[in-house]
């Protein structure tokens, strides 16, 4: 599988506020599939109460806060389109990813579609580095989401290049077909795990 180099594709860098506004202009009006590719194993969720409860070592409270946020999470799903997320995972899971997979399982129960793919399955196409973090609106544009060294989102590089959007949409779709249902993965492999340790990997 040939991977197009994003650095060679024309695009516009949008700081966080501009990216959020640009994203929301079309997110709830799009019919069809919206693709999301997540590859990094650590992010910083900022003020998210559930995330911070996990970081403070209160795993039960963290899970309770996820459930309490159902309405907010549901409002974050597209109104008309279908969001399909491919989550690449490395094992043993990081504490962050153990937490996020519970969040993504809840999002699936609310209508999102998601699959998990082991990082070993993409090793052959990561010859130039890890796959990028992407949001793709097929037939429109895509965002290469950017993060700082601490894992905080700082914006995204938007490209309207039709060839690049088609190519990356095809890549993510193909990888998605190879993935395991995310809800099943969480129920069978993540839910039975002990609470994650902060600063150590969940096993």
C-alpha positions in Angstrom: 0.0 0.0 0.0 1.5 3.3 -1.1 1.2 6.1 1.5 0.9 9.7 0.1 3.2 12.1 1.9 1.1 14.7 3.6 4.1 17.1 3.6 4.0 17.3 -0.2 0.2 18.1 -0.3 -0.9 21.8 -0.4 -2.6 22.8 2.8 -3.4 25.5 5.3 -2.4 25.4 8.9 -5.3 26.3 11.2 -4.7 27.1 14.9 -7.0 25.4 17.4 -9.8 27.9 17.5 -9.9 28.3 13.7 -9.7 24.5 13.2 -12.6 24.0 15.6 -14.8 26.6 13.8 -13.8 25.3 10.4 -14.6 21.7 11.4 -18.0 22.5 12.8 -19.1 24.4 9.7 -19.6 21.0 7.9 -19.5 18.3 10.6 -23.2 18.2 11.3 -24.3 18.8 7.7 -22.3 16.1 6.0 -24.2 13.0 4.7 -22.3 9.8 4.4 -19.2 8.6 6.1 -16.7 10.8 8.1 -13.4 9.0 8.7 -11.2 9.4 11.8 -7.8 7.8 12.1 -6.1 7.8 15.6 -2.6 6.5 15.9 -0.8 8.1 18.9 -1.0 6.2 22.2 -1.0 9.3 24.4 -3.0 12.5 24.3 -3.8 15.2 26.9 -7.5 15.7 27.4 -7.1 18.9 29.3 -10.0 19.7 31.7 -12.0 16.5 30.9 -13.3 15.5 34.4 -13.2 11.7 33.7 -9.7 11.9 32.3 -8.5 13.9 35.3 -10.2 11.5 37.7 -8.2 8.7 36.1 -5.0 10.6 36.3 -5.7 11.2 40.0 -6.1 7.4 40.5 -9.8 7.3 41.0 -10.7 4.8 38.2 -14.3 4.1 39.4 -15.1 7.8 39.5 -13.6 8.2 36.1 -15.9 5.6 34.6 -18.9 7.1 36.4 -18.1 10.5 35.0 -18.0 9.0 31.5 -21.5 7.7 32.0 -22.6 11.0 33.4 -21.4 12.8 30.2 -23.6 10.7 27.9 -25.7 13.7 26.7 -22.6 15.8 26.0 -20.9 13.0 24.2 -24.0 12.3 22.1 -24.1 15.9 21.0 -20.5 15.5 19.8 -21.6 13.0 17.2 -22.5 14.1 13.6 -26.2 15.0 13.2 -26.5 13.4 9.7 -23.4 11.5 8.7 -21.7 8.5 10.2 -18.4 8.8 12.0 -16.2 5.8 11.5 -13.1 5.7 13.7 -10.1 3.5 13.3 -8.1 3.3 16.5 -4.6 1.8 16.1 -3.4 0.3 19.4 -0.2 -0.9 20.8 -0.1 -3.5 23.6 0.3 -3.4 26.5 -2.1 -0.5 26.6 -1.0 2.9 27.9 -3.0 4.2 30.8 -4.4 6.9 28.5 -5.5 4.3 25.9 -7.2 2.1 28.5 -9.2 5.1 29.5 -9.9 6.3 25.9 -11.1 2.9 24.8 -13.9 3.1 27.4 -14.8 6.5 26.1 -14.9 5.2 22.5 -17.0 2.2 23.5 -19.5 4.6 25.0 -19.4 6.7 21.8 -20.2 3.5 19.9 -23.2 2.8 22.1 -24.4 6.3 21.2 -24.1 5.7 17.4 -20.4 6.1 16.4 -18.8 3.2 14.5 -15.3 2.1 15.4 -12.7 -0.6 14.9 -9.4 -1.4 16.5 -6.3 -2.4 14.6 -3.1 -3.7 16.3 -0.1 -1.5 15.5 1.7 -4.6 14.2 -0.8 -4.6 11.3 0.4 -1.3 10.0 4.1 -1.7 10.6 4.7 -2.4 6.9 3.3 1.0 5.9 4.9 3.0 8.6 8.3 3.1 7.0 8.5 6.9 7.2 7.0 7.1 10.7 3.7 6.5 12.5 0.4 7.1 10.6 -1.0 10.6 10.9 -3.9 11.7 13.0 -6.6 12.4 10.4 -10.2 13.5 10.0 -11.5 13.0 6.4 -14.7 14.4 4.8 -14.7 12.3 1.6 -15.3 14.4 -1.5 -14.6 17.6 0.5 -11.4 18.0 2.5 -9.4 16.5 5.3 -7.5 17.6 8.4 -4.1 16.4 9.6 -4.6 17.1 13.3 -1.5 18.5 15.1 -0.4 18.0 18.7 2.3 19.4 20.8 4.9 17.3 22.6 2.6 16.9 25.6 -0.3 15.5 23.5 -2.4 18.6 23.5 -4.2 19.4 20.2 -2.9 22.7 18.7 -4.9 22.8 15.5 -4.8 21.1 12.1 -3.5 21.4 8.6 -6.4 21.4 6.2 -6.0 20.2 2.6 -8.6 20.4 -0.1 -6.5 18.5 -2.6 -9.0 16.0 -4.1 -6.4 13.4 -5.0 -4.9 13.4 -1.5 -8.4 13.2 0.1 -9.4 10.3 -2.0 -6.1 8.5 -1.4 -6.2 8.8 2.3 -9.9 8.0 2.5 -9.1 4.8 0.6 -6.3 3.9 3.0 -8.3 4.5 6.1 -11.2 2.6 4.7 -9.0 -0.4 3.8 -7.4 -0.5 7.2 -10.8 -0.1 8.9 -12.0 -3.3 7.1 -9.2 -5.2 8.6 -10.0 -4.0 12.1 -11.8 -5.6 15.0 -15.1 -4.2 16.3 -14.1 -1.7 18.9 -17.0 -2.5 21.3 -16.2 -6.2 21.3 -12.5 -5.4 21.8 -13.3 -3.3 24.8 -15.7 -5.8 26.4 -13.3 -8.8 25.9 -9.9 -7.3 26.3 -10.1 -3.9 28.1 -12.9 -4.1 30.6 -11.4 -7.0 32.5 -8.1 -5.1 33.0 -7.2 -3.8 36.5 -7.4 0.0 36.9 -4.6 1.7 34.9 -1.5 2.9 36.7 -0.5 6.5 36.1 2.8 6.8 34.3 2.9 3.1 33.6 1.5 0.8 31.0 -1.8 -1.0 31.6 -1.4 -4.7 30.9 
